[in-house]
Amino acid sequence: MRTINPGLFARLMRLPETARTDLLEFLGATPIADAQLSSMIDTMAEKVGTDRRSARFEPN
């Protein structure tokens, strides 16, 4: 069993629950290098941030 780098794990745990769950399930089934995991976390965090910004209501 391969463990997750503690720094990457901390970053992963800061993601929203749905994104975090999806990524943890993927990691349980697929071996992945630290650099690739870091990139995936960055991409998911960026996507979540974009989704949150677009969901905000603008004042009239």
N, C-alpha and C positions, 0 to 999 in steps of 0.2 A: 504494500500500500504506500503510495506517495503522499507526502504531506504538502500543504500549501504554504508558501513563504508567508511568514507572519505579517509582513507589511502589506502584501497583496490581499491577505485575508481581511485585514483591517479595512482596506479600501473597499473590498467587496461587500463587507457588512454595512457600509455607509449607503449602499444603493437601496432604493425602495424595495419593499418586501417582494413584490412580484418579480422584479428584475433579478434580485438576489436569489430567489428560489429557482428561477430558470437557469441561472448561471451555475448554481450549486448542483442542480440535477445534471447539467451538461458535464461538469467536472467529474461527477461520480461515474460517468459512462465513458469518458474520453480522456486519454492522457494528453496533457498540454504543457508546453514550455512556459516558464515564468514570463518571458517577453511577450508571448502571444496572449497569456492571461491578462497581463497589464494592458495591452492594447484593447482587449475585449472590454475590460472594466472602463477604460477611458471612453470607448465608443458608447457603451450603455449609459454612462453618466452624462455624456453629451446629449444623447437622444432623450433621456429623461428630462434634462434641463430644457431642451428645446420644446418638448411636449408641455412642460409646466408653463413656460413663457407664453406659448400659443393658447393655452387654456385660460389665461387671465383675461378678465373682462376689461375692456378699455372704457373710460368714462365717456359719456355722451357730450 
